[in-house]
Amino acid sequence: MPSRKYYVYVIELSRKSFSEDKIFREANPQYNGVLQCLYVGMTSKSPKQRLIEHKTKARSKKGFKLSARLVEKYGMYLRPSIYTGMEFSTREKALEQEKILALKLRKQGYAVWYN
């Protein structure tokens, strides 16, 4: 049986996410408006499939919401140049790398949301 793969991915958000969402703005006091607003996530699906789930407000078979509110409303497109090669064999490693990437991007001046 093939082993499951986990991916870290990045979605560019509209700049409106920063001006319209107080919680997002408060999470990114370092943001100066020059670079983009980004969402960093982790998935066992392809990043493209995951973006579609966010944008279509997908729900699980049990009815649980699978999408992030910020991506539903402000998500524009994937940014593969930022996450290329971020494929992992365990969920734990992918979650760890999701956080590392998000904090690295914030340090570079991006406005970033991650879970």
Secondary structure, 3 states (H helix, E strand, C coil): CCCCCEEEEEEEECCHHHHHCHHHHHHCCCCCCCCCEEEEEEECCCHHHHHHHHHCCCECCCCCECCCHHHHHHEEEECHHHHCCCEECCHHHHHHHHHHHHHHHHHCCCEEEEC
